[in-house]
Amino acid sequence: MKRVAASIITIGDELLIGQVVDTNSAWMAQELNKAGIWMKRRIAVGDVWNEIWNTLNEESEKSQIILITGGLGPTADDITKPLLCEYFGGKLVFDEGALNNVKNIFENILKRPMIERNLKQAEVPDVCTVIQNKRGTAPGMWFEKDGRIFVSMPGVPHEMKGMMTDYVLPELKKKFSLPFILHKTLLTAGIGESFLAEHIEKFETALPEHIKLAYLPNYGMVRLRLTATGDDKSILENELSQQFDTLKKLTAEWTAIDEDLSMSQAVAKLLKQRNQTVGTAESCTGGYIAHLITSEAGSSEYYKGSVVSYANETKEHILHVNPQTLETAGAVSQETVHQMVEGALLQLNTDYVVATSGIMGPDGGTTDKPVGTVWIAVGNRDKIIEQKFYFRFDRSRNIELTATNALNMLRKFISEH
Amino acid sequence: MKRVAASIITIGDELLIGQVVDTNSAWMAQELNKAGIWMKRRIAVGDVWNEIWNTLNEESEKSQIILITGGLGPTADDITKPLLCEYFGGKLVFDEGALNNVKNIFENILKRPMIERNLKQAEVPDVCTVIQNKRGTAPGMWFEKDGRIFVSMPGVPHEMKGMMTDYVLPELKKKFSLPFILHKTLLTAGIGESFLAEHIEKFETALPEHIKLAYLPNYGMVRLRLTATGDDKSILENELSQQFDTLKKLTAEWTAIDEDLSMSQAVAKLLKQRNQTVGTAESCTGGYIAHLITSEAGSSEYYKGSVVSYANETKEHILHVNPQTLETAGAVSQETVHQMVEGALLQLNTDYVVATSGIMGPDGGTTDKPVGTVWIAVGNRDKIIEQKFYFRFDRSRNIELTATNALNMLRKFISEH
């Protein structure tokens, strides 16, 4: 089986020095991988002529496909276009399609006058195939040289995604005869990575060469991914299914989700199947669980809303938590989260509620309740259960861990009641 | 001025194929940059022996400092440690400090029995300086070879951050005589990148060689960053201040924040200065504004909470939006967000409220109100203002844009009332 390798080059000081987190590369890598292209390397370089030039040379020795993002903006620090023009030995010319696109965006969408600088965005090297940008002003560029394909796209995520989906991926699939790459994943909870590895060691060792197992630990849970690579799709699907079934049986005790869904997607799937609704009552997670749930398209079907009761008076006033409870047991207590669920079930008129209260840090901890102490409750009108957690991390990680565990408790409660 | 260059190498298939977004590199790059170290390249490679080996060779030719994360877990796909051992010509030995750390974590924190695999985490090449891991089981490793420094750390973000802060950065500062790198940033709103560039072109061209201007567009706003590099800190501070003052004057019309603060940090600063509080009433942002506000440590000082009224009945029941309004004007209307602010001011008993309602997509759009139509209102007990927006993007970007603009309206309203 011949592998087609790809490198991704990200250009721009803001990415290199970490002012911006690079989410583009992850998305691009996933799409390439799904298409059967082997991700070989990802490189981030600054807006430095020699750096970019050398990286193009180096990566073209390693990969057949080189995808480049960034450095196509209208300002002086954006040097990608003139560099590519020189690299591939062309000269800059106006592209009519790109020019009309820029004009259209300014006249009909931005409704602002255009300046010279904007027009220059429609210039392209005459040695490339232009990729029209339906979502912005900078066109993409497709170059071929010595059997290598180089594609330059803007760094703006939704512009890059549009070009990849509409043009780049379909064209790459046409150019190369690609193997099938299939994945199956499951998510375990409540078991450490090393114990899991010990438990399934024989299974892992016995896997055929073309099926690989990966451990993806995240927020106290471990996702297991089986990846199969081959030329015959139906044989491959069959093999992968069989191995996956074995893996599922081996890990049944800890498996929370046996498909490639996030926690909030798994909750969504359950609620839609049952035609039921959920609401949240969040103190320490401060709306983050609501955000995870409402990030899914169509969540209005099953999500009623949240009372983010950050202040105690909000817990009392909207959720009717007993002031006495807040005073004696405290805001971070079994009683409080229990009452938060009761209050939110009524206020949000919903089938299920999950509630959180805890100390996320860095301040607010006490000897009795150190930073990381969290109570989570989940329930319906018949039953409410509470659980105490203790996370030992920084604020953002504590918030993530609380939200993930709350959604897992919710998922479990729904599937059992 | 001699520059000390660094490369960051990230090891692991899960990062390379995009299963996990790499946030480590951005953080590390920022810290190196602050320390006066020049970020030269960032490379992500898979768990492939030759790939890692060649990348070590290549980067050691380009940079004096090579920081490596990932591939130190206890499972079979983690090959970084044996590879580094061979690369630097050592052999694996047990490190007593690391061993005690692993034992302590299992006995006192995880409270689980330890297995062989866990003990092996305390093995290190005998040719490295061990960096103790206070937050996990895998120790870090510091190697020196041919005047290059190589540091290997776990890929778990808070473990890596602990090692960087406690050991790696202080040691690097001791090893090298580093220049000062100073940044000053401001955030503009309501002006496009190319117009801004046109407006400050002369300023940019006239900047001295050692002060650079960068444009960082994000969610419809553009952050401008001045970076000065030099050996004399006080001269540098002076020069940078002067240039920054000029820049501020030039962009005064559009400047939202004239320091390196996020929107939610700027809001926090204003509220703390005034000893006032805020609450949110979110429909389309689904708790995301609440999450941005509560991500800041100490937000309980000025944040009362949110009513995430995703369902119309929640808008009616908790926020007392008039059912008539919802029927005639609709949930996405000036009237509805106005009433959401009124309701939340009372329910959350707070000085200010910001409210959102819109259609985030991909479904739910109509001819009158296409996907991306958003109403935002902000107000206090004396005055409420509303503004309509139209974002043309995908769900997650529409949510981001709505939240950023809502926080900006809030910031402006607070500073003007």
Chai-1 contact restraints between the chains, C-beta under 6 A:
chainA,res_idxA,chainB,res_idxB,connection_type,confidence,min_distance_angstrom,max_distance_angstrom,comment,restraint_id
A,D13,B,A214,contact,1.0,0.0,6.0,A-B,restraint_1
A,E14,B,L216,contact,1.0,0.0,6.0,A-B,restraint_2
A,L16,B,M39,contact,1.0,0.0,6.0,A-B,restraint_3
A,I17,B,A29,contact,1.0,0.0,6.0,A-B,restraint_4
A,I17,B,N33,contact,1.0,0.0,6.0,A-B,restraint_5
A,I17,B,M39,contact,1.0,0.0,6.0,A-B,restraint_6
A,G18,B,A26,contact,1.0,0.0,6.0,A-B,restraint_7
A,G18,B,A29,contact,1.0,0.0,6.0,A-B,restraint_8
A,G18,B,Q30,contact,1.0,0.0,6.0,A-B,restraint_9
A,Q19,B,L216,contact,1.0,0.0,6.0,A-B,restraint_10
A,V21,B,T23,contact,1.0,0.0,6.0,A-B,restraint_11
A,V21,B,A26,contact,1.0,0.0,6.0,A-B,restraint_12
A,T23,B,V21,contact,1.0,0.0,6.0,A-B,restraint_13
A,A26,B,G18,contact,1.0,0.0,6.0,A-B,restraint_14
A,A26,B,V21,contact,1.0,0.0,6.0,A-B,restraint_15
A,A29,B,I17,contact,1.0,0.0,6.0,A-B,restraint_16
A,A29,B,G18,contact,1.0,0.0,6.0,A-B,restraint_17
A,Q30,B,G18,contact,1.0,0.0,6.0,A-B,restraint_18
A,N33,B,I17,contact,1.0,0.0,6.0,A-B,restraint_19
A,M39,B,L16,contact,1.0,0.0,6.0,A-B,restraint_20
A,M39,B,I17,contact,1.0,0.0,6.0,A-B,restraint_21
A,R41,B,V45,contact,1.0,0.0,6.0,A-B,restraint_22
A,R42,B,A44,contact,1.0,0.0,6.0,A-B,restraint_23
A,I43,B,I43,contact,1.0,0.0,6.0,A-B,restraint_24
A,A44,B,R42,contact,1.0,0.0,6.0,A-B,restraint_25
A,V45,B,R41,contact,1.0,0.0,6.0,A-B,restraint_26
A,P74,B,S194,contact,1.0,0.0,6.0,A-B,restraint_27
A,T75,B,A197,contact,1.0,0.0,6.0,A-B,restraint_28
A,T75,B,Y215,contact,1.0,0.0,6.0,A-B,restraint_29
A,I115,B,E198,contact,1.0,0.0,6.0,A-B,restraint_30
A,R117,B,S194,contact,1.0,0.0,6.0,A-B,restraint_31
A,R117,B,E198,contact,1.0,0.0,6.0,A-B,restraint_32
A,N118,B,S194,contact,1.0,0.0,6.0,A-B,restraint_33
A,H158,B,F393,contact,1.0,0.0,6.0,A-B,restraint_34
A,H158,B,D394,contact,1.0,0.0,6.0,A-B,restraint_35
A,H158,B,R397,contact,1.0,0.0,6.0,A-B,restraint_36
A,S194,B,P74,contact,1.0,0.0,6.0,A-B,restraint_37
A,S194,B,R117,contact,1.0,0.0,6.0,A-B,restraint_38
A,S194,B,N118,contact,1.0,0.0,6.0,A-B,restraint_39
A,A197,B,T75,contact,1.0,0.0,6.0,A-B,restraint_40
A,E198,B,I115,contact,1.0,0.0,6.0,A-B,restraint_41
A,E198,B,R117,contact,1.0,0.0,6.0,A-B,restraint_42
A,A214,B,D13,contact,1.0,0.0,6.0,A-B,restraint_43
A,A214,B,D77,contact,1.0,0.0,6.0,A-B,restraint_44
A,Y215,B,T75,contact,1.0,0.0,6.0,A-B,restraint_45
A,L216,B,E14,contact,1.0,0.0,6.0,A-B,restraint_46
A,L216,B,Q19,contact,1.0,0.0,6.0,A-B,restraint_47
A,G286,B,A290,contact,1.0,0.0,6.0,A-B,restraint_48
A,G286,B,H291,contact,1.0,0.0,6.0,A-B,restraint_49
A,G286,B,T294,contact,1.0,0.0,6.0,A-B,restraint_50
A,G287,B,G287,contact,1.0,0.0,6.0,A-B,restraint_51
A,G287,B,A290,contact,1.0,0.0,6.0,A-B,restraint_52
A,G287,B,H291,contact,1.0,0.0,6.0,A-B,restraint_53
A,G287,B,S306,contact,1.0,0.0,6.0,A-B,restraint_54
A,Y288,B,H291,contact,1.0,0.0,6.0,A-B,restraint_55
A,A290,B,G286,contact,1.0,0.0,6.0,A-B,restraint_56
A,A290,B,G287,contact,1.0,0.0,6.0,A-B,restraint_57
A,A290,B,V308,contact,1.0,0.0,6.0,A-B,restraint_58
A,H291,B,G286,contact,1.0,0.0,6.0,A-B,restraint_59
A,H291,B,G287,contact,1.0,0.0,6.0,A-B,restraint_60
A,H291,B,Y288,contact,1.0,0.0,6.0,A-B,restraint_61
A,H291,B,H291,contact,1.0,0.0,6.0,A-B,restraint_62
A,T294,B,G286,contact,1.0,0.0,6.0,A-B,restraint_63
A,A297,B,P362,contact,1.0,0.0,6.0,A-B,restraint_64
A,A297,B,R395,contact,1.0,0.0,6.0,A-B,restraint_65
A,S300,B,Y310,contact,1.0,0.0,6.0,A-B,restraint_66
A,Y303,B,Y310,contact,1.0,0.0,6.0,A-B,restraint_67
A,K304,B,A311,contact,1.0,0.0,6.0,A-B,restraint_68
A,K304,B,T314,contact,1.0,0.0,6.0,A-B,restraint_69
A,G305,B,V308,contact,1.0,0.0,6.0,A-B,restraint_70
A,G305,B,S309,contact,1.0,0.0,6.0,A-B,restraint_71
A,G305,B,Y310,contact,1.0,0.0,6.0,A-B,restraint_72
A,G305,B,A311,contact,1.0,0.0,6.0,A-B,restraint_73
A,G305,B,T314,contact,1.0,0.0,6.0,A-B,restraint_74
A,S306,B,G287,contact,1.0,0.0,6.0,A-B,restraint_75
A,S306,B,V308,contact,1.0,0.0,6.0,A-B,restraint_76
A,V308,B,A290,contact,1.0,0.0,6.0,A-B,restraint_77
A,V308,B,G305,contact,1.0,0.0,6.0,A-B,restraint_78
A,V308,B,S306,contact,1.0,0.0,6.0,A-B,restraint_79
A,S309,B,G305,contact,1.0,0.0,6.0,A-B,restraint_80
A,Y310,B,S300,contact,1.0,0.0,6.0,A-B,restraint_81
A,Y310,B,Y303,contact,1.0,0.0,6.0,A-B,restraint_82
A,Y310,B,G305,contact,1.0,0.0,6.0,A-B,restraint_83
A,A311,B,K304,contact,1.0,0.0,6.0,A-B,restraint_84
A,A311,B,G305,contact,1.0,0.0,6.0,A-B,restraint_85
A,T314,B,K304,contact,1.0,0.0,6.0,A-B,restraint_86
A,T314,B,G305,contact,1.0,0.0,6.0,A-B,restraint_87
A,T314,B,L348,contact,1.0,0.0,6.0,A-B,restraint_88
A,I318,B,Q347,contact,1.0,0.0,6.0,A-B,restraint_89
A,Q347,B,I318,contact,1.0,0.0,6.0,A-B,restraint_90
A,L348,B,T314,contact,1.0,0.0,6.0,A-B,restraint_91
A,P362,B,A297,contact,1.0,0.0,6.0,A-B,restraint_92
A,F393,B,H158,contact,1.0,0.0,6.0,A-B,restraint_93
A,D394,B,H158,contact,1.0,0.0,6.0,A-B,restraint_94
A,R395,B,A297,contact,1.0,0.0,6.0,A-B,restraint_95
A,R397,B,H158,contact,1.0,0.0,6.0,A-B,restraint_96
